[in-house]
Amino acid sequence: MRIADHATWDRGFPVKFLLVQEDEDGVGQLWGRCAGVEGFFVDPVPPPREVLTLRGCRPDGLLSEVLAEPDVSLRGLGDVCVEVWDDEEPVQWWTLVDAVVLAHQPHSADPERYDIVLGAGVRNEERFFELPATPRFELFAGTTAAAASAGRCSGVDGLFKARVDPAPAPMELIGCEPAEPLLAALRRPRRSERDWAYLLVLDRHAAVMASRSVGLAITGARPSVLGGALVDITPHRWWCRSAIAGSPPDLGGVVSGPAHRTQPVGAVRLAGQGRVVGPHHSCLEGARAPAGSVRR
């Protein structure tokens, strides 16, 4: 499908969002177009605070500087990315949100290394906790592609445990013109494994600026506050916690406008299709993988 074919309508306000689902052949099908989404850009709910211990650490960069200070207790580190590596590449990514150093002491087996106690929220996009046979833990000060190394550790106590997901921010699709698939879903709500789609964010040139996965199980629909024949829709849930800059996976091979794509480190790109699949997300935002890593 061509994005540009659905990016305009005869109304006094622009189309800003498209709801698009891929079929089993990877061809995009329009489900609807909307004037706005309430709650789309709301910051995620911060995770609850926990106490974790970095074991056997060789600090670097910011963490090394903090430990060198005479009064290190309660020094903030900001967000810290933890990459769990096997022998070749990172296989898990965790974010320690607003990490604070609570205490530290020399590691019992090696006085050149440290055990460091942190207070932090813990965020993880994955849902698997199986460790490699001989894991190593790489630390980065920050969650951008430019994040500098903060050292490496032999283990992180308190990291691998079940956590309850924070309640997602409520969101509403505002001023939507449903296409036939969405009309059918509104008439006869149902649930299936393929009840999800991409919500595409358009700029004024009909280029895709970002995309987000959204569940298509509808919990509410009503005449829109914008009037006309439009509706406001409440989806059951949002699958992704953050929007990904750039165009979505290939929607039939035609996307209008100069959209640029960045992908999470470790995402899978199918050769020749430009599609990004798989659940692997780095806490380092951007397209650059840390030195030595291999993109899956």
Buried (B, 14 or more C-beta within 10 A) or exposed (E): BBBBEBBEEEBEEBBBBBBBBBEEEBEBBBBBBBBBBBEBEEEEEEBEEBEBBBBBBBBBBBBBBBBEEEEBEEBEBBBBBBBBBBEEBBBBBBBBBBBBBBBBEEBEEEEEBBBBBBBBBBBBBEEEEEBBEEBBBBBBBBBEBEBEBBBBBBBBEBBBEEEEEBEBBEBBBBBBBBBEBBEEBBEEBEEEEEBBBBBBBBBEEBBBBBBBBBBBBBEEBEEBEBEEEBBBBBBBEBEBBEBBBBBBBBBBEEBBBEBEBBBBBBBEBEEEEBBBEEEBBBBBBBBBBBEEBEEB
